[in-house]
Amino acid sequence: MTHSAPLPDKSAEATYGWQPDLPTFYGTQPRVVRVRLEEFIRDAGTEQIRAWDASIPWLQRECRRRR
């Protein structure tokens, strides 16, 4: 199941890079989650992006297991 995640709030008040609920999070392709985070943290370096690529799928699996 793949959900279309809402875009993060681009306003100056936005304090998060991912807003949707957990079922949407674990149902969204990891690449889409990472792109949303990159849009929020525009100066993320290579190491941060690599860390997201490694951790997002793991976190999604853990969320699915706990539902």
KEKEFI-404398 format. One line per field, with one value per residue: residue number from 1; residue in one letter; chain; x, y, z negated of N, C-alpha, C, O, CB in turn. Coordinates in Angstrom, 3 decimals. Glycine has a CB too. Example, Ala and Ser with C-alpha at 12.3 -4.5 7.8 and 13.67 -1.06 7.14 Angstrom:
! KEKEFI-404398
kolvex <- c(1;2)
lofi <- c(a;s)
dopa <- c(A;A)
neast <- c(13.190;12.850)
nnorth <- c(-5.690;-2.250)
nup <- c(-7.800;-7.080)
caeast <- c(12.300;13.670)
canorth <- c(-4.500;-1.060)
caup <- c(-7.800;-7.140)
ceast <- c(13.200;12.900)
cnorth <- c(-3.300;0.030)
cup <- c(-7.800;-7.870)
oeast <- c(14.236;13.409)
onorth <- c(-3.319;1.138)
oup <- c(-8.465;-8.039)
cbeast <- c(11.308;14.084)
cbnorth <- c(-4.473;-0.598)
cbup <- c(-9.046;-5.725)
END
This chain:
! KEKEFI-404398
kolvex <- c(1;2;3;4;5;6;7;8;9;10;11;12;13;14;15;16;17;18;19;20;21;22;23;24;25;26;27;28;29;30;31;32;33;34;35;36;37;38;39;40;41;42;43;44;45;46;47;48;49;50;51;52;53;54;55;56;57;58;59;60;61;62;63;64;65;66;67)
lofi <- c(m;t;h;s;a;p;l;p;d;k;s;a;e;a;t;y;g;w;q;p;d;l;p;t;f;y;g;t;q;p;r;v;v;r;v;r;l;e;e;f;i;r;d;a;g;t;e;q;i;r;a;w;d;a;s;i;p;w;l;q;r;e;c;r;r;r;r)
dopa <- c(A;A;A;A;A;A;A;A;A;A;A;A;A;A;A;A;A;A;A;A;A;A;A;A;A;A;A;A;A;A;A;A;A;A;A;A;A;A;A;A;A;A;A;A;A;A;A;A;A;A;A;A;A;A;A;A;A;A;A;A;A;A;A;A;A;A;A)
neast <- c(0.847;0.633;0.764;-0.133;1.664;0.953;2.324;4.966;4.446;5.378;5.730;7.208;6.752;6.773;7.825;8.615;9.489;8.011;4.657;2.296;0.251;1.222;0.406;0.352;3.005;4.442;3.368;4.266;6.580;10.020;11.821;10.223;9.601;12.179;12.722;10.842;11.925;14.361;13.426;12.599;14.896;17.058;19.831;20.921;23.532;25.556;26.114;23.961;21.783;22.393;22.153;19.384;18.431;19.202;17.883;15.105;13.626;13.994;12.758;10.145;9.501;9.569;7.443;5.291;5.301;4.423;1.810)
nnorth <- c(-1.157;2.167;5.475;8.809;11.279;14.245;17.432;18.944;21.711;24.754;27.115;29.644;28.863;26.114;23.239;20.702;17.912;15.871;15.186;13.498;10.740;7.612;5.207;6.297;7.087;4.570;3.430;4.792;5.229;4.864;6.642;8.839;9.825;10.577;12.606;14.524;15.163;16.225;18.492;19.947;20.208;21.810;22.055;19.575;17.289;14.901;12.712;12.846;12.385;9.815;8.521;8.856;7.331;4.808;4.525;5.118;2.986;0.925;2.031;2.248;-0.492;-1.284;0.251;-0.902;-3.466;-2.979;-2.191)
nup <- c(0.000;0.884;-0.037;0.777;-0.422;-2.225;-1.409;-3.302;-5.550;-4.281;-5.519;-7.657;-10.245;-10.340;-11.965;-11.511;-9.433;-8.522;-8.586;-8.388;-9.704;-11.392;-9.897;-7.306;-7.079;-7.200;-4.962;-2.805;-0.163;-0.964;0.306;0.922;-1.619;-2.397;-0.509;-1.309;-3.807;-2.966;-1.647;-3.807;-5.421;-3.989;-3.756;-4.203;-4.460;-2.610;-4.299;-6.121;-4.438;-3.585;-6.046;-6.515;-4.350;-5.202;-7.664;-7.440;-6.026;-7.952;-10.233;-9.246;-8.942;-11.646;-12.649;-11.249;-12.357;-14.930;-14.836)
caeast <- c(0.000;1.395;-0.050;0.420;1.833;0.816;3.574;5.155;4.134;6.556;5.752;8.297;6.397;6.886;8.886;8.686;9.694;7.029;3.483;1.226;0.189;2.112;0.066;0.791;4.467;4.970;2.817;4.859;7.906;11.085;12.398;9.313;9.822;13.469;12.590;10.144;12.897;15.326;12.766;12.530;16.271;17.650;21.290;21.337;24.710;25.564;26.035;22.603;20.916;22.731;21.550;17.947;18.207;19.380;16.995;13.664;13.013;14.001;11.722;8.849;9.275;9.241;6.086;4.341;5.272;3.806;0.427)
canorth <- c(0.000;3.407;6.667;10.070;12.076;15.687;18.183;19.634;23.134;25.510;28.395;29.855;28.226;24.660;22.706;19.273;17.551;14.845;15.428;12.499;9.730;6.463;4.356;6.968;7.012;3.262;3.056;5.663;4.795;5.533;7.748;9.982;10.366;11.259;13.852;15.482;15.621;17.079;19.775;20.647;20.515;22.050;21.950;18.244;16.803;13.531;11.763;12.868;11.722;8.386;8.040;8.728;6.179;3.585;4.416;5.218;1.661;0.205;2.618;1.854;-1.897;-1.330;0.789;-1.914;-4.576;-2.555;-1.733)
caup <- c(0.000;0.969;-0.245;1.234;-1.636;-2.042;-1.460;-4.570;-5.592;-3.872;-6.218;-8.604;-11.501;-10.259;-12.822;-11.235;-8.037;-8.174;-9.404;-8.382;-10.755;-11.205;-8.752;-6.081;-7.081;-6.808;-3.664;-1.793;0.288;-1.723;1.078;0.797;-2.963;-2.389;0.257;-2.177;-4.803;-2.266;-1.389;-5.082;-5.831;-2.669;-3.742;-4.652;-3.752;-2.083;-5.413;-6.655;-3.456;-3.685;-7.295;-6.265;-3.466;-5.985;-8.813;-7.126;-5.833;-9.222;-11.078;-8.681;-9.309;-13.069;-12.812;-10.756;-13.308;-16.174;-14.666)
ceast <- c(0.902;0.434;0.645;0.476;1.642;2.179;3.727;4.814;5.402;6.658;6.916;8.014;6.562;8.080;9.070;8.901;8.711;5.851;2.482;1.330;1.078;1.704;0.471;2.308;4.946;4.377;3.381;6.242;8.980;11.694;11.539;9.485;11.128;13.400;11.882;11.104;13.932;14.723;12.708;13.918;17.094;19.167;21.781;22.505;24.555;25.415;24.633;21.651;21.152;22.102;20.032;17.643;18.328;18.306;15.508;13.048;12.943;12.880;10.327;8.518;8.872;7.824;5.041;4.195;4.480;2.344;-0.573)
cnorth <- c(1.233;4.570;7.851;10.987;13.554;16.359;18.840;21.108;23.912;26.850;28.456;29.157;26.716;24.190;21.209;19.042;16.497;14.975;14.271;11.479;8.526;5.547;4.988;6.897;5.651;2.757;3.861;5.143;5.552;6.736;9.004;10.644;11.154;12.574;14.913;16.032;16.548;18.452;20.613;21.083;20.642;21.905;20.602;17.761;15.360;12.502;11.708;12.140;10.216;7.785;7.900;7.515;4.856;3.422;4.450;3.842;0.846;0.715;2.258;0.403;-2.014;-0.807;-0.220;-3.046;-4.223;-2.131;-2.705)
cup <- c(0.000;0.851;0.390;0.030;-1.334;-2.132;-2.820;-4.442;-5.286;-4.609;-7.203;-9.930;-11.485;-11.084;-12.617;-9.749;-7.568;-9.114;-9.444;-9.519;-10.427;-10.055;-7.412;-5.968;-6.599;-5.491;-2.506;-1.416;-0.494;-0.998;0.948;-0.574;-2.988;-1.634;-0.583;-3.236;-4.173;-1.960;-2.660;-5.560;-4.549;-2.624;-4.273;-3.798;-3.308;-3.192;-6.009;-5.717;-3.483;-4.952;-7.150;-5.408;-4.217;-7.059;-8.489;-6.876;-7.130;-10.121;-10.557;-9.030;-10.772;-13.327;-12.361;-11.754;-14.558;-16.026;-15.213)
oeast <- c(1.832;-0.577;1.869;-0.559;2.112;3.068;2.738;4.887;6.408;7.574;7.523;8.951;6.495;9.197;9.629;8.539;8.580;6.024;1.854;2.353;1.620;2.573;0.885;2.840;5.768;4.844;3.014;6.984;8.864;12.039;12.070;9.512;11.185;13.971;12.281;11.094;14.331;15.425;12.761;14.087;17.735;19.729;22.916;22.461;23.557;24.675;24.161;20.807;20.204;21.581;19.458;16.715;17.631;17.869;14.718;12.014;11.953;12.139;9.423;7.377;7.946;7.093;4.012;3.088;3.913;1.713;-1.777)
onorth <- c(1.323;4.639;7.877;11.420;14.054;15.899;19.249;21.682;23.739;27.630;27.438;28.881;26.091;24.681;20.530;19.874;16.250;14.884;14.078;11.374;8.428;5.133;4.282;6.672;5.576;1.750;3.636;4.669;6.764;7.734;10.113;11.870;12.259;13.567;16.077;17.229;17.542;19.462;21.842;22.201;19.691;21.656;20.491;17.822;14.698;11.529;10.629;11.364;9.435;6.670;6.917;6.758;3.892;2.305;3.850;3.544;0.158;-0.076;1.992;0.099;-2.752;-1.372;-0.379;-3.538;-5.116;-1.749;-2.458)
oup <- c(-0.801;1.550;0.519;-0.477;-0.312;-2.849;-3.430;-3.355;-5.975;-4.349;-7.533;-10.679;-12.543;-10.922;-13.478;-8.917;-6.370;-10.329;-10.485;-10.195;-9.327;-9.288;-6.492;-4.881;-5.687;-4.958;-1.353;-2.275;-0.671;-1.631;0.873;-0.678;-3.528;-2.084;-0.570;-3.524;-4.780;-2.006;-2.603;-6.046;-4.103;-1.557;-4.737;-2.569;-3.596;-3.045;-6.368;-6.164;-3.411;-4.921;-7.621;-5.694;-3.898;-7.335;-9.218;-7.473;-7.381;-10.704;-11.349;-9.377;-11.107;-14.141;-13.017;-11.977;-15.187;-17.012;-15.142)
cbeast <- c(-0.969;2.202;-0.304;-0.425;3.217;-0.146;3.626;6.587;3.545;6.525;4.426;8.520;4.995;7.027;8.578;7.411;11.100;7.643;2.799;1.227;-1.259;2.169;-1.432;0.314;5.016;4.702;1.338;4.946;8.076;12.176;12.541;7.838;9.851;14.533;11.815;8.917;13.596;15.792;11.347;11.870;16.867;17.284;21.896;20.152;25.933;26.850;27.042;22.132;21.168;24.282;21.886;17.406;19.201;20.753;17.296;13.446;13.795;15.366;11.889;8.849;10.537;10.260;5.926;4.795;6.689;4.590;0.132)
cbnorth <- c(-0.009;3.487;6.922;10.694;11.835;16.282;19.242;19.467;23.547;25.745;28.628;31.351;28.563;24.198;22.994;18.559;17.059;13.414;16.642;11.775;9.274;5.665;4.068;8.442;7.294;2.251;3.206;7.124;5.025;4.543;7.355;9.536;9.227;10.367;13.606;14.811;14.423;16.404;19.552;19.760;19.398;23.417;23.073;17.237;16.939;13.269;12.137;14.311;12.282;8.186;8.998;9.985;6.204;3.579;5.500;6.116;0.878;0.354;4.148;2.041;-2.739;-0.513;2.096;-2.472;-4.979;-1.431;-1.489)
cbup <- c(-1.217;2.292;-1.752;2.400;-2.255;-3.087;-0.342;-5.060;-6.975;-2.368;-6.950;-8.834;-11.849;-8.784;-14.288;-11.713;-7.829;-8.246;-8.914;-7.066;-10.963;-12.470;-8.752;-6.058;-8.481;-7.904;-3.689;-2.303;1.821;-2.036;2.562;1.001;-4.023;-1.777;1.577;-2.857;-5.460;-0.961;-0.834;-6.131;-6.802;-2.207;-4.562;-4.581;-4.624;-1.307;-6.497;-6.877;-2.031;-3.698;-8.458;-5.593;-2.303;-6.630;-9.753;-5.890;-4.785;-9.926;-11.145;-7.152;-9.042;-13.876;-12.022;-9.395;-13.690;-16.751;-13.222)
END
